[in-house]
Amino acid sequence: MTPQMVQGEAVRRRILAYFEERETKRLPLPSIREIGMAVGLSSSSTVLTHLRRLAESGELEFDPGKARSYRLTQGRRFAIAMREFTGWRQRWLSTNPEYVEVSAFTAWLASRGLAS
C-alpha cells in the first residue's frame, strides 16, 4: 500500500467516526463542507471523493441528487443503537433488578427509527 492509500484510508476512518458521533448524538445529516471541516479537509471535491468511496464499499449510503443525504448504512446505525441500548440496559438493570421486556426494546428501537 502506498502512503497516499494509507492516508486516504485514515481520512475515510475519520469520516466514518464523524458520522457515528453525529448518529450517537442524533444530529442532522452534515453537509459536505461540515464533513470536510470535521476531518481537516478544505476541498469539497476531495471530501466527495472519499464519501463516494465509502458508499462504493457499502459503509455509507446516499440519495443521488439530494443535499445532505450521505448517511451510515442501516446496519451501521443498528450497530450503534445496539451499543447504546446495551449501555442503557446495563445502567437500567443496575437500578432495576427486573427483566427488560422485549416490547421495551422494540419501542426503544422504534424511537431510533430502526424498527416499526
N, C-alpha and C positions, 0 to 999 in steps of 0.2 A: 504494500500500500504506500502510495506517495504521501508526503507531508500535507499536500493540499487535500487529499482524500480524507486523511485523519482529521484535519482541521474542519472540513465540511461536515463530517460525521459528528464532531463535537458541537458544532453550531446547531445541527438538527436535534441533538440530545437536549440542548438548552431550550430550543423552541418547544419541544415536547414537554419539558419540565415547566415552561411558562404556561402552556395550555393546561397542564394538570393542576398547577397552582390556581389558575383562574377558575377551573371547574370546581375545585375544592371550596373556593370562596364564593362560588355561584355568581361570578361576574359575567357580563355580556361578552359575546364574541369580540375579539380585538380586531382592529384594522391592521393593514399591512405595516403602516408606519409604527403603530404601537408595538407590534411584534419586533420590528427592527430595533426600536429604542430599547426594548427589554433585553435583547440578546447582543446589543452592541454593533448592529449593522446600520449603516446610513443609507444604503442603496435599496430602494423598494424592489428593484429588479432582482437583486441578489436574494432578498427575503422571499420573493415569489418563487424563485428557482428552488430554494430549499423547501418551501411549502409544497411545491409540485412533486418534488422527490419523495417527501413524506407521504403524500397522497398516493403516489405510484407504488410505494412499499406497503400501503394498507394501514399506515399509522394515523393518518388524518383522512377526513372526507370533506367534500365541499359541494356547493351547488354552483355549477358554471354560470357566469354572468350575474351572480348575486353578490353584493358587497357584504363583507364581514361574514362569509359563510364557511370559512375554514374552521373545522372543529375536530375534536377527538372522535374516533370511531365509537360506535355504540358499545363494543366490547371493552374498550379502554375506559369509557365513562362508567360502565358497570363495575369494572375492577376497582376504580376509585371509590365508588359508592359502597362496595363490599368492604374495603378497608375502613371507610368511615363508619359503616354500620358495626363492624367488629369492635372498633374502639368504643362506639356508643353503647353497644351491648355489654361490653366488659364493665364500663362505668356504671351502667344501669344495674347489672347483676350484683355489683359490689354493694349497692344500697338496697336492692330488692331481691331477696332470695328466690322469688317465684320464677317460673319458666317463662321465657319470651314466646308468645304465641306466633304462629305462622302468619296470622292475619295482621299482626302489628308490623311484621317485617314487610309484608306485601304493601301495606299502607305507606310505610316509610319509603319503599322503592318507588311507589307511585308519586310521592311528593317530590322525588328527584327526577320524575319524567322517565323512569326506567321500567315501569310496569303499568298496566292499565287496570 
